[in-house]
């Protein structure tokens, strides 16, 4: 069992997702009773609107399902069974948003409500918009299943919003072609590329301005209000102030560290709100970043087999001189002086 790291809340996953997994297994001719037994709740209990399954139980359930499914391609089959309305207010917000871009941004912003320990970035590149899917903690051997289910799920979500194939879209996977690659490509109506640099949804920029068929500003406003209420409810149950949760997420995030806007999105708050919370805690986002980087730098510098340049690059610096200046600002001494005095 893999112990997951920290998240901005630990709400578990909606029980209906486990029910859907059981239904997919049944469709494969497998008995889902063992999955329900591992969760310890009945189908009826899991279907309750407020039902949440702790992450460790959900992970164990997915691992067992993978063992039962073998090479059947559980990820894309799970995505195919998913309907946008099963995501509750998050799905409703995506469904009723003014444009596909707004719908995707809503799904990204509130992804943590449905998939803790995952977030989706966004960048523009040569007329395309790339949405990399990133785990904030190691999900162990269910990683490929989750990535496949989520990325294929986004394609099916776009199909439901458009009632048509999202022309020009692509799916990129870091893994080599799995045993079920041919079945996956036959199921997904857009090009699927393996051995890529990242797991990502790739869309033509023009597609993001298309209006979904069910766009409705009043419904979108109500759904957004529901999403915010859900975020507030789970955050109220999370121990520790927001500043501490930001610090915890940064410690679990590989370099380069996210900027203020990206961290605010991951925490499902506005940049202004995040900045205010940090100010109330007597800090700033830059200060918290520096604390985490300084902590990492000291740990790495204690390994004398690593050159200072290696440490700089590991921390996200492209220039050793910039790292040295930053380290001196943090500690009052250069990395070389830190090593010479024996820490």
C-alpha positions as CSV (number, residue, x, y, z in Angstrom):
1,X,0.0,0.0,0.0
2,X,1.3,3.4,-1.0
3,X,1.0,6.1,1.6
4,X,-0.2,9.2,-0.2
5,X,1.3,12.6,0.6
6,X,-0.5,15.8,1.6
7,X,-3.3,17.6,-0.3
8,X,-5.1,20.8,0.2
9,X,-7.8,18.7,1.8
10,X,-8.2,15.0,2.5
11,X,-11.9,14.6,1.6
12,X,-11.6,11.2,-0.1
13,X,-13.5,10.5,-3.3
14,X,-17.2,10.5,-3.9
15,X,-18.8,7.1,-3.2
16,X,-20.5,7.1,-6.6
17,X,-17.1,6.6,-8.3
18,X,-16.6,3.3,-6.5
19,X,-20.1,2.3,-7.6
20,X,-19.2,3.1,-11.2
21,X,-16.1,1.0,-10.9
22,X,-18.1,-1.9,-9.6
23,X,-20.5,-1.6,-12.6
24,X,-17.5,-1.5,-15.0
25,X,-16.1,-4.7,-13.4
26,X,-19.5,-6.4,-13.7
27,X,-19.6,-5.5,-17.4
28,X,-16.2,-7.3,-17.7
29,X,-17.8,-10.4,-16.3
30,X,-16.2,-9.9,-12.8
31,X,-17.9,-10.1,-9.5
32,X,-17.7,-6.7,-7.8
33,X,-18.7,-8.0,-4.4
34,X,-15.1,-8.1,-3.3
35,X,-14.6,-4.4,-4.1
36,X,-17.6,-3.4,-2.0
37,X,-16.4,-5.7,0.8
38,X,-13.1,-3.9,0.9
39,X,-14.8,-0.5,1.1
40,X,-17.1,-1.7,3.9
41,X,-20.2,0.1,2.6
42,X,-23.2,-1.1,0.6
43,X,-24.0,0.2,-2.9
44,X,-26.9,2.2,-1.4
45,X,-24.6,3.8,1.1
46,X,-22.1,4.7,-1.5
47,X,-24.8,6.3,-3.7
48,X,-25.7,8.8,-1.0
49,X,-25.0,12.4,-2.1
50,X,-22.5,13.1,0.7
51,X,-20.8,9.7,0.6
52,X,-17.0,9.9,0.5
53,X,-14.5,7.0,0.5
54,X,-11.2,7.5,2.2
55,X,-8.3,7.6,-0.2
56,X,-6.5,4.6,1.1
57,X,-9.7,2.5,0.8
58,X,-10.3,3.9,-2.7
59,X,-6.7,3.1,-3.8
60,X,-7.0,-0.5,-2.4
61,X,-10.3,-0.9,-4.3
62,X,-8.7,0.3,-7.5
63,X,-5.7,-2.0,-7.1
64,X,-8.0,-5.0,-6.6
65,X,-10.0,-4.0,-9.7
66,X,-6.8,-3.8,-11.7
67,X,-5.8,-7.3,-10.5
68,X,-9.2,-8.6,-11.6
69,X,-9.3,-6.8,-14.9
70,X,-5.8,-7.8,-16.1
71,X,-5.0,-6.3,-19.5
72,X,-8.6,-5.4,-20.3
73,X,-7.9,-1.6,-20.2
74,X,-9.8,-0.7,-17.1
75,X,-8.9,3.1,-17.4
76,X,-10.6,3.8,-20.7
77,X,-13.5,1.5,-19.9
78,X,-14.1,3.4,-16.7
79,X,-13.9,6.8,-18.5
80,X,-16.4,5.5,-21.2
81,X,-18.9,4.7,-18.4
82,X,-18.6,8.1,-16.8
83,X,-21.2,10.8,-17.5
84,X,-20.5,14.4,-16.8
85,X,-23.5,14.7,-14.5
86,X,-22.0,12.1,-12.1
87,X,-19.5,14.8,-11.1
88,X,-22.2,16.7,-9.2
89,X,-21.9,20.5,-9.2
90,X,-18.5,20.4,-10.8
91,X,-19.9,18.6,-13.8
92,X,-22.9,20.9,-13.9
93,X,-20.7,23.9,-13.9
94,X,-18.7,22.5,-16.8
95,X,-21.9,21.6,-18.7
96,X,-23.4,25.1,-18.3
97,X,-20.3,27.3,-18.8
98,X,-20.3,29.9,-21.5
99,X,-17.4,28.3,-23.5
100,X,-15.5,25.1,-23.6
101,X,-12.5,26.9,-22.2
102,X,-14.6,28.1,-19.2
103,X,-15.9,24.6,-18.7
104,X,-12.4,23.1,-18.7
105,X,-11.1,25.9,-16.3
106,X,-14.0,25.0,-14.0
107,X,-13.1,21.3,-14.1
108,X,-9.4,22.2,-13.4
109,X,-10.2,24.6,-10.6
110,X,-12.4,22.1,-8.7
111,X,-10.5,18.9,-9.7
112,X,-9.4,18.5,-6.1
113,X,-13.0,18.0,-5.0
114,X,-13.2,14.9,-7.1
115,X,-9.6,13.7,-7.4
116,X,-7.5,14.8,-4.5
117,X,-3.7,14.7,-5.1
118,X,-4.1,15.6,-8.8
119,X,-4.1,18.9,-10.6
120,X,-4.1,20.0,-14.2
121,X,-1.9,22.8,-15.5
122,X,-2.4,24.9,-18.6
123,X,-0.1,26.4,-21.2
124,X,-0.4,27.8,-24.7
125,X,2.0,26.6,-27.5
126,X,1.8,27.3,-31.2
127,X,-1.9,27.6,-31.6
128,X,-2.6,24.8,-29.1
129,X,-3.5,24.7,-25.5
130,X,-1.9,21.9,-23.4
131,X,-3.3,20.7,-20.2
132,X,-0.8,18.5,-18.4
133,X,-2.1,16.2,-15.7
134,X,0.1,16.0,-12.6
135,X,0.0,13.9,-9.5
136,X,1.0,15.8,-6.3
137,X,1.8,12.5,-4.5
138,X,2.7,9.1,-5.8
139,X,-0.4,7.0,-6.4
140,X,1.6,3.8,-6.8
141,X,0.6,1.2,-9.3
142,X,-2.8,2.8,-10.0
143,X,-1.1,5.7,-11.6
144,X,-1.5,4.6,-15.2
145,X,-5.2,3.6,-14.5
146,X,-6.0,7.0,-13.1
147,X,-4.2,9.0,-15.8
148,X,-5.9,7.0,-18.5
149,X,-9.3,7.3,-16.9
150,X,-9.0,11.0,-16.3
151,X,-7.6,12.0,-19.7
152,X,-10.0,9.8,-21.7
153,X,-12.7,11.1,-19.4
154,X,-11.9,14.7,-20.5
155,X,-12.4,13.7,-24.1
156,X,-15.7,12.1,-23.4
157,X,-16.7,15.2,-21.4
158,X,-15.9,17.4,-24.4
159,X,-18.0,15.1,-26.6
160,X,-20.9,15.5,-24.2
161,X,-20.5,19.3,-24.1
162,X,-20.4,19.5,-27.9
163,X,-22.4,16.4,-28.8
164,X,-19.7,15.9,-31.4
165,X,-16.0,14.8,-31.6
166,X,-13.6,17.5,-30.4
167,X,-11.8,18.0,-33.7
168,X,-8.1,18.6,-33.4
169,X,-7.8,17.2,-29.8
170,X,-5.1,14.7,-28.9
171,X,-4.2,12.7,-25.8
172,X,-0.6,12.3,-24.7
173,X,0.7,9.6,-22.4
174,X,4.1,9.2,-20.9
175,X,3.9,5.5,-20.7
176,X,4.8,3.2,-23.7
177,X,1.8,1.6,-25.5
178,X,0.1,-0.8,-23.0
179,X,-1.2,-4.2,-23.9
180,X,-4.7,-2.7,-24.6
181,X,-3.4,0.2,-26.7
182,X,-5.2,-1.0,-29.8
183,X,-8.5,-1.2,-27.9
184,X,-7.9,2.2,-26.4
185,X,-7.2,3.8,-29.7
186,X,-10.3,2.2,-31.1
187,X,-12.4,3.6,-28.3
188,X,-11.1,7.2,-28.2
189,X,-12.2,9.3,-31.2
190,X,-9.0,11.5,-31.2
191,X,-5.3,10.6,-31.8
192,X,-3.6,8.9,-28.8
193,X,0.1,9.3,-28.5
194,X,2.4,7.3,-26.2
195,X,6.0,7.8,-25.0
196,X,5.4,11.5,-24.7
197,X,7.1,14.0,-22.3
198,X,4.0,14.4,-20.2
199,X,0.5,13.1,-19.6
200,X,-1.7,15.8,-21.2
201,X,-4.9,16.8,-23.0
202,X,-4.0,18.8,-26.1
203,X,-6.6,21.0,-27.8
204,X,-6.6,23.5,-30.6
205,X,-6.9,27.0,-29.2
206,X,-9.9,27.8,-31.3
207,X,-11.9,25.0,-29.7
208,X,-11.9,26.7,-26.3
209,X,-14.1,29.5,-27.6
210,X,-16.9,27.2,-28.8
211,X,-20.2,27.5,-26.8
212,X,-21.5,24.2,-25.3
213,X,-25.0,23.3,-26.3
214,X,-26.3,23.5,-22.7
215,X,-24.6,26.8,-21.8
216,X,-26.7,28.7,-19.2
217,X,-25.2,31.6,-17.2
218,X,-27.8,31.2,-14.3
219,X,-27.2,27.5,-14.0
220,X,-23.4,28.1,-14.1
221,X,-23.6,30.7,-11.4
222,X,-25.6,28.3,-9.1
223,X,-23.2,25.4,-9.8
224,X,-20.2,27.6,-9.0
225,X,-21.8,28.6,-5.7
226,X,-22.3,24.9,-4.9
227,X,-18.7,24.1,-5.7
228,X,-17.5,26.9,-3.5
229,X,-19.7,25.7,-0.7
230,X,-18.3,22.2,-1.0
231,X,-14.8,23.6,-0.9
232,X,-15.6,25.6,2.2
233,X,-17.1,22.6,3.9
234,X,-14.1,20.3,3.3
235,X,-11.6,23.1,4.2
236,X,-13.4,23.7,7.5
237,X,-12.7,20.0,8.4
238,X,-9.0,20.3,7.3
239,X,-6.6,20.8,10.2
240,X,-4.2,23.7,10.1
241,X,-4.5,27.2,8.5
242,X,-4.2,27.8,4.8
243,X,-0.6,29.0,5.1
244,X,0.4,25.7,6.5
245,X,-1.4,23.8,3.8
246,X,0.4,25.9,1.2
247,X,3.7,25.0,2.8
248,X,2.8,21.3,2.9
249,X,1.9,21.3,-0.8
250,X,5.1,23.1,-1.8
251,X,7.2,20.6,0.2
252,X,5.5,17.8,-1.8
253,X,5.9,19.5,-5.2
254,X,8.9,19.0,-7.5
255,X,10.8,22.1,-8.8
256,X,10.1,24.5,-10.3
257,X,7.5,25.5,-7.6
258,X,4.2,26.9,-8.8
259,X,3.6,30.6,-8.8
260,X,1.0,32.3,-6.7
261,X,-1.8,32.0,-9.3
262,X,-1.1,28.3,-9.9
263,X,-1.0,27.6,-6.2
264,X,-4.3,29.6,-5.6
265,X,-5.9,27.5,-8.4
266,X,-4.7,24.3,-6.7
267,X,-6.1,25.4,-3.4
268,X,-9.4,26.4,-5.1
269,X,-9.2,30.0,-3.9
270,X,-8.5,33.3,-5.7
271,X,-4.9,34.7,-5.7
272,X,-6.2,37.6,-3.7
273,X,-7.7,35.4,-1.0
274,X,-4.5,33.3,-0.8
275,X,-2.4,36.4,-0.5
276,X,-4.6,37.8,2.2
277,X,-4.4,34.5,4.3
278,X,-0.7,34.5,4.0
279,X,-0.5,38.2,5.1
280,X,-2.7,37.4,8.1
281,X,-0.2,34.6,9.0
282,X,2.6,37.2,8.8
283,X,4.1,35.9,5.6
284,X,3.9,36.1,1.8
285,X,3.9,33.5,-0.9
286,X,7.5,34.5,-1.9
287,X,8.6,33.9,1.7
288,X,6.9,30.5,1.9
289,X,8.6,29.5,-1.4
290,X,11.9,30.7,-0.1
291,X,11.5,28.7,3.1
292,X,10.9,25.5,1.2
293,X,13.7,26.1,-1.3
294,X,16.1,26.9,1.5
295,X,15.2,23.8,3.3
296,X,15.8,21.7,0.1
297,X,19.0,23.5,-0.7
298,X,20.5,22.7,2.7
299,X,19.6,19.1,2.4
300,X,21.1,18.8,-1.1
301,X,24.2,20.7,-0.2
302,X,25.0,18.2,2.6
303,X,25.6,15.7,-0.1
304,X,29.1,16.6,-1.2
305,X,28.9,14.3,-4.2
306,X,26.6,16.9,-5.7
307,X,28.1,20.0,-7.3
308,X,26.5,23.3,-6.5
309,X,25.4,23.6,-10.1
310,X,23.5,20.2,-9.7
311,X,21.8,21.6,-6.6
312,X,20.8,24.8,-8.4
313,X,19.3,22.9,-11.3
314,X,17.4,20.5,-8.9
315,X,15.8,23.5,-7.3
316,X,14.7,25.0,-10.6
317,X,17.4,27.5,-11.2
318,X,18.8,27.8,-14.7
319,X,21.8,29.9,-13.5
320,X,24.1,28.9,-10.7
321,X,24.8,32.6,-9.9
322,X,21.1,33.2,-9.3
323,X,21.0,30.3,-7.0
324,X,24.1,31.5,-5.1
325,X,22.5,35.0,-4.7
326,X,19.3,33.5,-3.5
327,X,21.1,31.2,-1.0
328,X,23.0,34.1,0.4
329,X,19.8,36.1,0.8
330,X,18.3,33.2,2.7
331,X,21.3,32.4,4.9
332,X,23.8,35.2,4.8
333,X,26.4,33.0,3.2
334,X,27.1,31.4,-0.2
335,X,26.6,27.7,-0.8
336,X,30.4,27.2,-0.8
337,X,30.7,28.9,2.6
338,X,27.8,26.8,3.9
339,X,29.7,23.6,3.0
340,X,33.1,24.9,4.2
341,X,31.8,25.6,7.7
342,X,30.3,22.1,7.9
343,X,26.7,23.2,8.0
